């Protein structure tokens, strides 16, 4: 059973954003001929979080 193997070279470097920093991975890419792409790419990890945390009214009352 063949296939490609993907391994992270280094993980969780953070990039500053408007509201909060987000994690990114450094990736080195190769084509099917195993020729190396000329640069290391920094791709964001979509965590789905870019803002404040929503609380229920009861929780908000507790913390205020």
PDBQT receptor file of N, H, CA, C and O in Angstrom, charges set to zero:
ATOM      1  N   UNK A   1       0.837  -1.168   0.000  1.00  0.00    +0.000 N 
ATOM      2  CA  UNK A   1       0.000   0.000   0.000  1.00  0.00    +0.000 C 
ATOM      3  C   UNK A   1       0.888   1.239   0.000  1.00  0.00    +0.000 C 
ATOM      4  O   UNK A   1       1.612   1.485   0.965  1.00  0.00    +0.000 OA
ATOM      5  N   UNK A   2       0.835   2.016  -1.074  1.00  0.00    +0.000 N 
ATOM      6  H   UNK A   2       0.247   1.816  -1.857  1.00  0.00    +0.000 HD
ATOM      7  CA  UNK A   2       1.690   3.188  -1.209  1.00  0.00    +0.000 C 
ATOM      8  C   UNK A   2       0.948   4.456  -0.873  1.00  0.00    +0.000 C 
ATOM      9  O   UNK A   2      -0.239   4.441  -0.546  1.00  0.00    +0.000 OA
ATOM     10  N   UNK A   3       1.652   5.526  -0.958  1.00  0.00    +0.000 N 
ATOM     11  H   UNK A   3       2.616   5.539  -1.224  1.00  0.00    +0.000 HD
ATOM     12  CA  UNK A   3       1.047   6.825  -0.708  1.00  0.00    +0.000 C 
ATOM     13  C   UNK A   3       2.089   7.811  -0.259  1.00  0.00    +0.000 C 
ATOM     14  O   UNK A   3       3.266   7.478  -0.119  1.00  0.00    +0.000 OA
ATOM     15  N   UNK A   4       1.660   8.993  -0.040  1.00  0.00    +0.000 N 
ATOM     16  H   UNK A   4       0.704   9.264  -0.153  1.00  0.00    +0.000 HD
ATOM     17  CA  UNK A   4       2.560  10.043   0.411  1.00  0.00    +0.000 C 
ATOM     18  C   UNK A   4       2.525  10.164   1.920  1.00  0.00    +0.000 C 
ATOM     19  O   UNK A   4       1.493   9.943   2.552  1.00  0.00    +0.000 OA
ATOM     20  N   UNK A   5       3.637  10.509   2.474  1.00  0.00    +0.000 N 
ATOM     21  H   UNK A   5       4.476  10.689   1.960  1.00  0.00    +0.000 HD
ATOM     22  CA  UNK A   5       3.751  10.705   3.911  1.00  0.00    +0.000 C 
ATOM     23  C   UNK A   5       3.969  12.190   4.154  1.00  0.00    +0.000 C 
ATOM     24  O   UNK A   5       4.863  12.793   3.560  1.00  0.00    +0.000 OA
ATOM     25  N   UNK A   6       3.170  12.775   5.013  1.00  0.00    +0.000 N 
ATOM     26  H   UNK A   6       2.444  12.285   5.495  1.00  0.00    +0.000 HD
ATOM     27  CA  UNK A   6       3.286  14.182   5.360  1.00  0.00    +0.000 C 
ATOM     28  C   UNK A   6       3.734  14.288   6.806  1.00  0.00    +0.000 C 
ATOM     29  O   UNK A   6       3.111  13.719   7.702  1.00  0.00    +0.000 OA
ATOM     30  N   UNK A   7       4.802  15.010   7.026  1.00  0.00    +0.000 N 
ATOM     31  H   UNK A   7       5.308  15.473   6.298  1.00  0.00    +0.000 HD
ATOM     32  CA  UNK A   7       5.308  15.205   8.377  1.00  0.00    +0.000 C 
ATOM     33  C   UNK A   7       5.540  16.691   8.600  1.00  0.00    +0.000 C 
ATOM     34  O   UNK A   7       6.054  17.386   7.724  1.00  0.00    +0.000 OA
ATOM     35  N   UNK A   8       5.166  17.164   9.753  1.00  0.00    +0.000 N 
ATOM     36  H   UNK A   8       4.748  16.600  10.464  1.00  0.00    +0.000 HD
ATOM     37  CA  UNK A   8       5.412  18.566  10.094  1.00  0.00    +0.000 C 
ATOM     38  C   UNK A   8       6.876  18.723  10.492  1.00  0.00    +0.000 C 
ATOM     39  O   UNK A   8       7.380  17.981  11.335  1.00  0.00    +0.000 OA
ATOM     40  N   UNK A   9       7.545  19.682   9.889  1.00  0.00    +0.000 N 
ATOM     41  H   UNK A   9       7.135  20.284   9.204  1.00  0.00    +0.000 HD
ATOM     42  CA  UNK A   9       8.941  19.939  10.233  1.00  0.00    +0.000 C 
ATOM     43  C   UNK A   9       9.043  20.625  11.590  1.00  0.00    +0.000 C 
ATOM     44  O   UNK A   9       9.885  20.257  12.410  1.00  0.00    +0.000 OA
ATOM     45  N   UNK A  10       8.216  21.591  11.823  1.00  0.00    +0.000 N 
ATOM     46  H   UNK A  10       7.532  21.890  11.157  1.00  0.00    +0.000 HD
ATOM     47  CA  UNK A  10       8.112  22.227  13.133  1.00  0.00    +0.000 C 
ATOM     48  C   UNK A  10       6.679  22.719  13.272  1.00  0.00    +0.000 C 
ATOM     49  O   UNK A  10       6.040  23.082  12.285  1.00  0.00    +0.000 OA
ATOM     50  N   UNK A  11       6.186  22.727  14.482  1.00  0.00    +0.000 N 
ATOM     51  H   UNK A  11       6.705  22.432  15.284  1.00  0.00    +0.000 HD
ATOM     52  CA  UNK A  11       4.771  23.032  14.696  1.00  0.00    +0.000 C 
ATOM     53  C   UNK A  11       4.568  24.269  15.562  1.00  0.00    +0.000 C 
ATOM     54  O   UNK A  11       5.423  24.674  16.351  1.00  0.00    +0.000 OA
ATOM     55  N   UNK A  12       3.420  24.827  15.372  1.00  0.00    +0.000 N 
ATOM     56  H   UNK A  12       2.726  24.498  14.732  1.00  0.00    +0.000 HD
ATOM     57  CA  UNK A  12       2.854  25.841  16.241  1.00  0.00    +0.000 C 
ATOM     58  C   UNK A  12       3.696  27.092  16.450  1.00  0.00    +0.000 C 
ATOM     59  O   UNK A  12       3.847  27.576  17.572  1.00  0.00    +0.000 OA
ATOM     60  N   UNK A  13       4.235  27.599  15.365  1.00  0.00    +0.000 N 
ATOM     61  H   UNK A  13       4.113  27.206  14.454  1.00  0.00    +0.000 HD
ATOM     62  CA  UNK A  13       4.755  28.961  15.387  1.00  0.00    +0.000 C 
ATOM     63  C   UNK A  13       3.519  29.845  15.249  1.00  0.00    +0.000 C 
ATOM     64  O   UNK A  13       2.613  29.502  14.491  1.00  0.00    +0.000 OA
ATOM     65  N   UNK A  14       3.456  30.950  15.942  1.00  0.00    +0.000 N 
ATOM     66  H   UNK A  14       4.192  31.229  16.558  1.00  0.00    +0.000 HD
ATOM     67  CA  UNK A  14       2.270  31.801  15.910  1.00  0.00    +0.000 C 
ATOM     68  C   UNK A  14       2.518  33.072  15.106  1.00  0.00    +0.000 C 
ATOM     69  O   UNK A  14       3.608  33.642  15.138  1.00  0.00    +0.000 OA
ATOM     70  N   UNK A  15       1.498  33.499  14.394  1.00  0.00    +0.000 N 
ATOM     71  H   UNK A  15       0.612  33.036  14.369  1.00  0.00    +0.000 HD
ATOM     72  CA  UNK A  15       1.536  34.732  13.615  1.00  0.00    +0.000 C 
ATOM     73  C   UNK A  15       0.523  35.704  14.207  1.00  0.00    +0.000 C 
ATOM     74  O   UNK A  15      -0.621  35.337  14.474  1.00  0.00    +0.000 OA
ATOM     75  N   UNK A  16       0.951  36.937  14.409  1.00  0.00    +0.000 N 
ATOM     76  H   UNK A  16       1.881  37.235  14.192  1.00  0.00    +0.000 HD
ATOM     77  CA  UNK A  16       0.033  37.927  14.978  1.00  0.00    +0.000 C 
ATOM     78  C   UNK A  16      -1.053  38.294  13.982  1.00  0.00    +0.000 C 
ATOM     79  O   UNK A  16      -0.800  38.421  12.784  1.00  0.00    +0.000 OA
ATOM     80  N   UNK A  17      -2.260  38.462  14.492  1.00  0.00    +0.000 N 
ATOM     81  H   UNK A  17      -2.466  38.358  15.465  1.00  0.00    +0.000 HD
ATOM     82  CA  UNK A  17      -3.416  38.827  13.692  1.00  0.00    +0.000 C 
ATOM     83  C   UNK A  17      -4.059  40.046  14.335  1.00  0.00    +0.000 C 
ATOM     84  O   UNK A  17      -3.577  40.536  15.356  1.00  0.00    +0.000 OA
ATOM     85  N   UNK A  18      -5.131  40.533  13.752  1.00  0.00    +0.000 N 
ATOM     86  H   UNK A  18      -5.523  40.134  12.923  1.00  0.00    +0.000 HD
ATOM     87  CA  UNK A  18      -5.805  41.723  14.277  1.00  0.00    +0.000 C 
ATOM     88  C   UNK A  18      -6.341  41.471  15.686  1.00  0.00    +0.000 C 
ATOM     89  O   UNK A  18      -6.125  42.284  16.585  1.00  0.00    +0.000 OA
ATOM     90  N   UNK A  19      -7.041  40.346  15.885  1.00  0.00    +0.000 N 
ATOM     91  H   UNK A  19      -7.217  39.685  15.154  1.00  0.00    +0.000 HD
ATOM     92  CA  UNK A  19      -7.647  40.073  17.189  1.00  0.00    +0.000 C 
ATOM     93  C   UNK A  19      -6.805  39.166  18.074  1.00  0.00    +0.000 C 
ATOM     94  O   UNK A  19      -6.707  39.389  19.280  1.00  0.00    +0.000 OA
ATOM     95  N   UNK A  20      -6.206  38.159  17.487  1.00  0.00    +0.000 N 
ATOM     96  H   UNK A  20      -6.285  37.978  16.507  1.00  0.00    +0.000 HD
ATOM     97  CA  UNK A  20      -5.397  37.231  18.272  1.00  0.00    +0.000 C 
ATOM     98  C   UNK A  20      -4.424  36.500  17.356  1.00  0.00    +0.000 C 
ATOM     99  O   UNK A  20      -4.645  36.407  16.148  1.00  0.00    +0.000 OA
ATOM    100  N   UNK A  21      -3.360  35.988  17.930  1.00  0.00    +0.000 N 
ATOM    101  H   UNK A  21      -3.180  36.063  18.911  1.00  0.00    +0.000 HD
ATOM    102  CA  UNK A  21      -2.383  35.239  17.150  1.00  0.00    +0.000 C 
ATOM    103  C   UNK A  21      -2.971  33.887  16.753  1.00  0.00    +0.000 C 
ATOM    104  O   UNK A  21      -3.809  33.332  17.463  1.00  0.00    +0.000 OA
ATOM    105  N   UNK A  22      -2.524  33.363  15.613  1.00  0.00    +0.000 N 
ATOM    106  H   UNK A  22      -1.843  33.814  15.036  1.00  0.00    +0.000 HD
ATOM    107  CA  UNK A  22      -2.999  32.045  15.192  1.00  0.00    +0.000 C 
ATOM    108  C   UNK A  22      -1.803  31.147  14.876  1.00  0.00    +0.000 C 
ATOM    109  O   UNK A  22      -0.759  31.625  14.432  1.00  0.00    +0.000 OA
ATOM    110  N   UNK A  23      -1.962  29.840  15.109  1.00  0.00    +0.000 N 
ATOM    111  H   UNK A  23      -2.809  29.451  15.471  1.00  0.00    +0.000 HD
ATOM    112  CA  UNK A  23      -0.857  28.924  14.849  1.00  0.00    +0.000 C 
ATOM    113  C   UNK A  23      -0.651  28.727  13.350  1.00  0.00    +0.000 C 
ATOM    114  O   UNK A  23      -1.591  28.812  12.560  1.00  0.00    +0.000 OA
ATOM    115  N   UNK A  24       0.590  28.464  12.984  1.00  0.00    +0.000 N 
ATOM    116  H   UNK A  24       1.354  28.395  13.626  1.00  0.00    +0.000 HD
ATOM    117  CA  UNK A  24       0.891  28.153  11.596  1.00  0.00    +0.000 C 
ATOM    118  C   UNK A  24       1.942  27.051  11.542  1.00  0.00    +0.000 C 
ATOM    119  O   UNK A  24       2.733  26.881  12.469  1.00  0.00    +0.000 OA
ATOM    120  N   UNK A  25       1.935  26.321  10.461  1.00  0.00    +0.000 N 
ATOM    121  H   UNK A  25       1.292  26.459   9.707  1.00  0.00    +0.000 HD
ATOM    122  CA  UNK A  25       2.896  25.245  10.244  1.00  0.00    +0.000 C 
ATOM    123  C   UNK A  25       3.837  25.636   9.127  1.00  0.00    +0.000 C 
ATOM    124  O   UNK A  25       3.420  26.241   8.139  1.00  0.00    +0.000 OA
ATOM    125  N   UNK A  26       5.110  25.292   9.279  1.00  0.00    +0.000 N 
ATOM    126  H   UNK A  26       5.449  24.801  10.082  1.00  0.00    +0.000 HD
ATOM    127  CA  UNK A  26       6.072  25.447   8.198  1.00  0.00    +0.000 C 
ATOM    128  C   UNK A  26       6.067  24.144   7.399  1.00  0.00    +0.000 C 
ATOM    129  O   UNK A  26       6.243  23.060   7.956  1.00  0.00    +0.000 OA
ATOM    130  N   UNK A  27       5.865  24.268   6.089  1.00  0.00    +0.000 N 
ATOM    131  H   UNK A  27       5.722  25.148   5.637  1.00  0.00    +0.000 HD
ATOM    132  CA  UNK A  27       5.805  23.088   5.232  1.00  0.00    +0.000 C 
ATOM    133  C   UNK A  27       6.811  23.183   4.105  1.00  0.00    +0.000 C 
ATOM    134  O   UNK A  27       6.966  24.235   3.485  1.00  0.00    +0.000 OA
ATOM    135  N   UNK A  28       7.487  22.093   3.845  1.00  0.00    +0.000 N 
ATOM    136  H   UNK A  28       7.361  21.238   4.349  1.00  0.00    +0.000 HD
ATOM    137  CA  UNK A  28       8.358  21.965   2.683  1.00  0.00    +0.000 C 
ATOM    138  C   UNK A  28       7.634  21.055   1.713  1.00  0.00    +0.000 C 
ATOM    139  O   UNK A  28       7.264  19.940   2.080  1.00  0.00    +0.000 OA
ATOM    140  N   UNK A  29       7.420  21.502   0.483  1.00  0.00    +0.000 N 
ATOM    141  H   UNK A  29       7.721  22.409   0.186  1.00  0.00    +0.000 HD
ATOM    142  CA  UNK A  29       6.629  20.752  -0.490  1.00  0.00    +0.000 C 
ATOM    143  C   UNK A  29       7.507  20.155  -1.577  1.00  0.00    +0.000 C 
ATOM    144  O   UNK A  29       8.540  20.710  -1.953  1.00  0.00    +0.000 OA
ATOM    145  N   UNK A  30       7.059  19.001  -2.071  1.00  0.00    +0.000 N 
ATOM    146  H   UNK A  30       6.221  18.550  -1.766  1.00  0.00    +0.000 HD
ATOM    147  CA  UNK A  30       7.727  18.298  -3.158  1.00  0.00    +0.000 C 
ATOM    148  C   UNK A  30       6.683  17.918  -4.194  1.00  0.00    +0.000 C 
ATOM    149  O   UNK A  30       5.529  17.662  -3.853  1.00  0.00    +0.000 OA
ATOM    150  N   UNK A  31       7.086  17.881  -5.458  1.00  0.00    +0.000 N 
ATOM    151  H   UNK A  31       8.024  18.089  -5.735  1.00  0.00    +0.000 HD
ATOM    152  CA  UNK A  31       6.162  17.408  -6.484  1.00  0.00    +0.000 C 
ATOM    153  C   UNK A  31       6.279  15.890  -6.618  1.00  0.00    +0.000 C 
ATOM    154  O   UNK A  31       7.028  15.257  -5.873  1.00  0.00    +0.000 OA
ATOM    155  N   UNK A  32       5.552  15.312  -7.554  1.00  0.00    +0.000 N 
ATOM    156  H   UNK A  32       4.944  15.826  -8.159  1.00  0.00    +0.000 HD
ATOM    157  CA  UNK A  32       5.535  13.846  -7.683  1.00  0.00    +0.000 C 
ATOM    158  C   UNK A  32       6.879  13.293  -8.149  1.00  0.00    +0.000 C 
ATOM    159  O   UNK A  32       7.130  12.096  -8.008  1.00  0.00    +0.000 OA
ATOM    160  N   UNK A  33       7.743  14.137  -8.698  1.00  0.00    +0.000 N 
ATOM    161  H   UNK A  33       7.539  15.109  -8.812  1.00  0.00    +0.000 HD
ATOM    162  CA  UNK A  33       9.090  13.712  -9.096  1.00  0.00    +0.000 C 
ATOM    163  C   UNK A  33      10.104  13.888  -7.959  1.00  0.00    +0.000 C 
ATOM    164  O   UNK A  33      11.308  13.709  -8.141  1.00  0.00    +0.000 OA
ATOM    165  N   UNK A  34       9.577  14.244  -6.781  1.00  0.00    +0.000 N 
ATOM    166  H   UNK A  34       8.598  14.389  -6.633  1.00  0.00    +0.000 HD
ATOM    167  CA  UNK A  34      10.371  14.497  -5.572  1.00  0.00    +0.000 C 
ATOM    168  C   UNK A  34      11.320  15.676  -5.730  1.00  0.00    +0.000 C 
ATOM    169  O   UNK A  34      12.376  15.717  -5.099  1.00  0.00    +0.000 OA
ATOM    170  N   UNK A  35      10.941  16.647  -6.581  1.00  0.00    +0.000 N 
ATOM    171  H   UNK A  35      10.083  16.614  -7.094  1.00  0.00    +0.000 HD
ATOM    172  CA  UNK A  35      11.682  17.885  -6.700  1.00  0.00    +0.000 C 
ATOM    173  C   UNK A  35      11.166  18.830  -5.612  1.00  0.00    +0.000 C 
ATOM    174  O   UNK A  35       9.960  18.994  -5.425  1.00  0.00    +0.000 OA
ATOM    175  N   UNK A  36      12.107  19.440  -4.910  1.00  0.00    +0.000 N 
ATOM    176  H   UNK A  36      13.086  19.307  -5.062  1.00  0.00    +0.000 HD
ATOM    177  CA  UNK A  36      11.764  20.284  -3.769  1.00  0.00    +0.000 C 
ATOM    178  C   UNK A  36      11.307  21.672  -4.235  1.00  0.00    +0.000 C 
ATOM    179  O   UNK A  36      11.939  22.288  -5.093  1.00  0.00    +0.000 OA
ATOM    180  N   UNK A  37      10.200  22.154  -3.659  1.00  0.00    +0.000 N 
ATOM    181  H   UNK A  37       9.686  21.654  -2.962  1.00  0.00    +0.000 HD
ATOM    182  CA  UNK A  37       9.740  23.516  -3.924  1.00  0.00    +0.000 C 
ATOM    183  C   UNK A  37      10.760  24.488  -3.341  1.00  0.00    +0.000 C 
ATOM    184  O   UNK A  37      11.356  24.196  -2.304  1.00  0.00    +0.000 OA
ATOM    185  N   UNK A  38      10.972  25.616  -3.970  1.00  0.00    +0.000 N 
ATOM    186  H   UNK A  38      10.487  25.854  -4.813  1.00  0.00    +0.000 HD
ATOM    187  CA  UNK A  38      12.080  26.518  -3.641  1.00  0.00    +0.000 C 
ATOM    188  C   UNK A  38      11.953  27.261  -2.304  1.00  0.00    +0.000 C 
ATOM    189  O   UNK A  38      12.926  27.870  -1.860  1.00  0.00    +0.000 OA
ATOM    190  N   UNK A  39      10.815  27.230  -1.667  1.00  0.00    +0.000 N 
ATOM    191  H   UNK A  39      10.025  26.735  -2.027  1.00  0.00    +0.000 HD
ATOM    192  CA  UNK A  39      10.699  27.923  -0.384  1.00  0.00    +0.000 C 
ATOM    193  C   UNK A  39       9.875  27.112   0.610  1.00  0.00    +0.000 C 
ATOM    194  O   UNK A  39       9.104  26.229   0.233  1.00  0.00    +0.000 OA
ATOM    195  N   UNK A  40      10.057  27.432   1.883  1.00  0.00    +0.000 N 
ATOM    196  H   UNK A  40      10.683  28.149   2.190  1.00  0.00    +0.000 HD
ATOM    197  CA  UNK A  40       9.254  26.835   2.944  1.00  0.00    +0.000 C 
ATOM    198  C   UNK A  40       8.011  27.702   3.100  1.00  0.00    +0.000 C 
ATOM    199  O   UNK A  40       8.119  28.921   3.224  1.00  0.00    +0.000 OA
ATOM    200  N   UNK A  41       6.842  27.091   3.095  1.00  0.00    +0.000 N 
ATOM    201  H   UNK A  41       6.754  26.100   2.994  1.00  0.00    +0.000 HD
ATOM    202  CA  UNK A  41       5.588  27.818   3.213  1.00  0.00    +0.000 C 
ATOM    203  C   UNK A  41       5.134  27.842   4.665  1.00  0.00    +0.000 C 
ATOM    204  O   UNK A  41       5.285  26.857   5.387  1.00  0.00    +0.000 OA
ATOM    205  N   UNK A  42       4.584  28.959   5.082  1.00  0.00    +0.000 N 
ATOM    206  H   UNK A  42       4.461  29.759   4.496  1.00  0.00    +0.000 HD
ATOM    207  CA  UNK A  42       3.994  29.076   6.411  1.00  0.00    +0.000 C 
ATOM    208  C   UNK A  42       2.486  29.145   6.208  1.00  0.00    +0.000 C 
ATOM    209  O   UNK A  42       1.962  30.158   5.744  1.00  0.00    +0.000 OA
ATOM    210  N   UNK A  43       1.797  28.078   6.554  1.00  0.00    +0.000 N 
ATOM    211  H   UNK A  43       2.223  27.255   6.931  1.00  0.00    +0.000 HD
ATOM    212  CA  UNK A  43       0.363  27.991   6.336  1.00  0.00    +0.000 C 
ATOM    213  C   UNK A  43      -0.386  28.061   7.660  1.00  0.00    +0.000 C 
ATOM    214  O   UNK A  43      -0.014  27.384   8.619  1.00  0.00    +0.000 OA
ATOM    215  N   UNK A  44      -1.446  28.880   7.722  1.00  0.00    +0.000 N 
ATOM    216  H   UNK A  44      -1.748  29.430   6.944  1.00  0.00    +0.000 HD
ATOM    217  CA  UNK A  44      -2.205  28.996   8.969  1.00  0.00    +0.000 C 
ATOM    218  C   UNK A  44      -3.005  27.732   9.271  1.00  0.00    +0.000 C 
ATOM    219  O   UNK A  44      -3.493  27.055   8.366  1.00  0.00    +0.000 OA
ATOM    220  N   UNK A  45      -3.127  27.435  10.545  1.00  0.00    +0.000 N 
ATOM    221  H   UNK A  45      -2.731  27.985  11.280  1.00  0.00    +0.000 HD
ATOM    222  CA  UNK A  45      -3.971  26.338  11.008  1.00  0.00    +0.000 C 
ATOM    223  C   UNK A  45      -5.317  26.948  11.375  1.00  0.00    +0.000 C 
ATOM    224  O   UNK A  45      -5.391  27.822  12.239  1.00  0.00    +0.000 OA
ATOM    225  N   UNK A  46      -6.374  26.494  10.725  1.00  0.00    +0.000 N 
ATOM    226  H   UNK A  46      -6.315  25.784  10.024  1.00  0.00    +0.000 HD
ATOM    227  CA  UNK A  46      -7.708  27.044  10.987  1.00  0.00    +0.000 C 
ATOM    228  C   UNK A  46      -8.260  26.423  12.260  1.00  0.00    +0.000 C 
ATOM    229  O   UNK A  46      -8.718  25.281  12.261  1.00  0.00    +0.000 OA
ATOM    230  N   UNK A  47      -8.212  27.186  13.338  1.00  0.00    +0.000 N 
ATOM    231  H   UNK A  47      -7.840  28.114  13.338  1.00  0.00    +0.000 HD
ATOM    232  CA  UNK A  47      -8.740  26.701  14.617  1.00  0.00    +0.000 C 
ATOM    233  C   UNK A  47     -10.201  27.078  14.793  1.00  0.00    +0.000 C 
ATOM    234  O   UNK A  47     -10.861  26.612  15.722  1.00  0.00    +0.000 OA
ATOM    235  N   UNK A  48     -10.712  27.929  13.892  1.00  0.00    +0.000 N 
ATOM    236  H   UNK A  48     -10.177  28.308  13.137  1.00  0.00    +0.000 HD
ATOM    237  CA  UNK A  48     -12.090  28.376  14.011  1.00  0.00    +0.000 C 
ATOM    238  C   UNK A  48     -12.275  29.465  15.054  1.00  0.00    +0.000 C 
ATOM    239  O   UNK A  48     -13.407  29.853  15.345  1.00  0.00    +0.000 OA
ATOM    240  N   UNK A  49     -11.178  29.965  15.623  1.00  0.00    +0.000 N 
ATOM    241  H   UNK A  49     -10.260  29.650  15.386  1.00  0.00    +0.000 HD
ATOM    242  CA  UNK A  49     -11.280  30.978  16.680  1.00  0.00    +0.000 C 
ATOM    243  C   UNK A  49     -10.614  32.260  16.239  1.00  0.00    +0.000 C 
ATOM    244  O   UNK A  49      -9.430  32.249  15.901  1.00  0.00    +0.000 OA
ATOM    245  N   UNK A  50     -11.328  33.350  16.233  1.00  0.00    +0.000 N 
ATOM    246  H   UNK A  50     -12.289  33.358  16.507  1.00  0.00    +0.000 HD
ATOM    247  CA  UNK A  50     -10.773  34.664  15.907  1.00  0.00    +0.000 C 
ATOM    248  C   UNK A  50     -11.576  35.714  16.655  1.00  0.00    +0.000 C 
ATOM    249  O   UNK A  50     -12.081  36.663  16.055  1.00  0.00    +0.000 OA
ATOM    250  N   UNK A  51     -11.691  35.548  17.931  1.00  0.00    +0.000 N 
ATOM    251  H   UNK A  51     -11.281  34.778  18.419  1.00  0.00    +0.000 HD
ATOM    252  CA  UNK A  51     -12.425  36.556  18.680  1.00  0.00    +0.000 C 
ATOM    253  C   UNK A  51     -12.732  36.123  20.089  1.00  0.00    +0.000 C 
ATOM    254  O   UNK A  51     -12.122  35.198  20.626  1.00  0.00    +0.000 OA
ATOM    255  N   UNK A  52     -13.670  36.795  20.663  1.00  0.00    +0.000 N 
ATOM    256  H   UNK A  52     -14.165  37.546  20.226  1.00  0.00    +0.000 HD
ATOM    257  CA  UNK A  52     -14.008  36.539  22.058  1.00  0.00    +0.000 C 
ATOM    258  C   UNK A  52     -14.806  35.240  22.210  1.00  0.00    +0.000 C 
ATOM    259  O   UNK A  52     -15.330  34.694  21.239  1.00  0.00    +0.000 OA
ATOM    260  N   UNK A  53     -14.881  34.770  23.436  1.00  0.00    +0.000 N 
ATOM    261  H   UNK A  53     -14.456  35.214  24.225  1.00  0.00    +0.000 HD
ATOM    262  CA  UNK A  53     -15.632  33.551  23.745  1.00  0.00    +0.000 C 
ATOM    263  C   UNK A  53     -17.030  33.959  24.198  1.00  0.00    +0.000 C 
ATOM    264  O   UNK A  53     -17.183  34.846  25.038  1.00  0.00    +0.000 OA
ATOM    265  N   UNK A  54     -18.037  33.316  23.646  1.00  0.00    +0.000 N 
ATOM    266  H   UNK A  54     -17.913  32.595  22.964  1.00  0.00    +0.000 HD
ATOM    267  CA  UNK A  54     -19.413  33.624  24.029  1.00  0.00    +0.000 C 
ATOM    268  C   UNK A  54     -19.791  32.850  25.286  1.00  0.00    +0.000 C 
ATOM    269  O   UNK A  54     -19.482  31.666  25.422  1.00  0.00    +0.000 OA
ATOM    270  N   UNK A  55     -20.456  33.531  26.186  1.00  0.00    +0.000 N 
ATOM    271  H   UNK A  55     -20.707  34.492  26.075  1.00  0.00    +0.000 HD
ATOM    272  CA  UNK A  55     -20.910  32.915  27.431  1.00  0.00    +0.000 C 
ATOM    273  C   UNK A  55     -22.425  33.001  27.508  1.00  0.00    +0.000 C 
ATOM    274  O   UNK A  55     -23.048  33.880  26.914  1.00  0.00    +0.000 OA
ATOM    275  N   UNK A  56     -22.994  32.078  28.247  1.00  0.00    +0.000 N 
ATOM    276  H   UNK A  56     -22.487  31.364  28.730  1.00  0.00    +0.000 HD
ATOM    277  CA  UNK A  56     -24.425  32.173  28.521  1.00  0.00    +0.000 C 
ATOM    278  C   UNK A  56     -24.646  33.339  29.483  1.00  0.00    +0.000 C 
ATOM    279  O   UNK A  56     -23.698  33.796  30.122  1.00  0.00    +0.000 OA
ATOM    280  N   UNK A  57     -25.858  33.817  29.593  1.00  0.00    +0.000 N 
ATOM    281  H   UNK A  57     -26.628  33.446  29.074  1.00  0.00    +0.000 HD
ATOM    282  CA  UNK A  57     -26.174  34.919  30.491  1.00  0.00    +0.000 C 
ATOM    283  C   UNK A  57     -25.814  34.572  31.930  1.00  0.00    +0.000 C 
ATOM    284  O   UNK A  57     -25.253  35.402  32.644  1.00  0.00    +0.000 OA
ATOM    285  N   UNK A  58     -26.131  33.354  32.361  1.00  0.00    +0.000 N 
ATOM    286  H   UNK A  58     -26.587  32.680  31.781  1.00  0.00    +0.000 HD
ATOM    287  CA  UNK A  58     -25.817  32.923  33.733  1.00  0.00    +0.000 C 
ATOM    288  C   UNK A  58     -24.296  32.925  33.983  1.00  0.00    +0.000 C 
ATOM    289  O   UNK A  58     -23.831  33.377  35.029  1.00  0.00    +0.000 OA
ATOM    290  N   UNK A  59     -23.534  32.413  33.006  1.00  0.00    +0.000 N 
ATOM    291  H   UNK A  59     -23.912  32.045  32.156  1.00  0.00    +0.000 HD
ATOM    292  CA  UNK A  59     -22.073  32.400  33.163  1.00  0.00    +0.000 C 
ATOM    293  C   UNK A  59     -21.523  33.820  33.208  1.00  0.00    +0.000 C 
ATOM    294  O   UNK A  59     -20.636  34.121  34.006  1.00  0.00    +0.000 OA
ATOM    295  N   UNK A  60     -22.047  34.687  32.354  1.00  0.00    +0.000 N 
ATOM    296  H   UNK A  60     -22.768  34.443  31.706  1.00  0.00    +0.000 HD
ATOM    297  CA  UNK A  60     -21.594  36.079  32.335  1.00  0.00    +0.000 C 
ATOM    298  C   UNK A  60     -21.874  36.744  33.682  1.00  0.00    +0.000 C 
ATOM    299  O   UNK A  60     -21.018  37.450  34.213  1.00  0.00    +0.000 OA
ATOM    300  N   UNK A  61     -23.051  36.526  34.228  1.00  0.00    +0.000 N 
ATOM    301  H   UNK A  61     -23.747  35.952  33.797  1.00  0.00    +0.000 HD
ATOM    302  CA  UNK A  61     -23.410  37.089  35.522  1.00  0.00    +0.000 C 
ATOM    303  C   UNK A  61     -22.446  36.605  36.618  1.00  0.00    +0.000 C 
ATOM    304  O   UNK A  61     -22.060  37.370  37.501  1.00  0.00    +0.000 OA
ATOM    305  N   UNK A  62     -22.071  35.336  36.544  1.00  0.00    +0.000 N 
ATOM    306  H   UNK A  62     -22.385  34.714  35.826  1.00  0.00    +0.000 HD
ATOM    307  CA  UNK A  62     -21.165  34.775  37.535  1.00  0.00    +0.000 C 
ATOM    308  C   UNK A  62     -19.802  35.478  37.495  1.00  0.00    +0.000 C 
ATOM    309  O   UNK A  62     -19.240  35.799  38.542  1.00  0.00    +0.000 OA
ATOM    310  N   UNK A  63     -19.268  35.718  36.279  1.00  0.00    +0.000 N 
ATOM    311  H   UNK A  63     -19.725  35.457  35.428  1.00  0.00    +0.000 HD
ATOM    312  CA  UNK A  63     -17.925  36.280  36.140  1.00  0.00    +0.000 C 
ATOM    313  C   UNK A  63     -17.852  37.799  36.244  1.00  0.00    +0.000 C 
ATOM    314  O   UNK A  63     -16.778  38.351  36.487  1.00  0.00    +0.000 OA
ATOM    315  N   UNK A  64     -18.989  38.485  36.062  1.00  0.00    +0.000 N 
ATOM    316  H   UNK A  64     -19.861  38.037  35.865  1.00  0.00    +0.000 HD
ATOM    317  CA  UNK A  64     -18.887  39.962  36.126  1.00  0.00    +0.000 C 
ATOM    318  C   UNK A  64     -18.812  40.375  37.566  1.00  0.00    +0.000 C 
ATOM    319  O   UNK A  64     -18.722  41.566  37.863  1.00  0.00    +0.000 OA
TER     320      UNK A  64
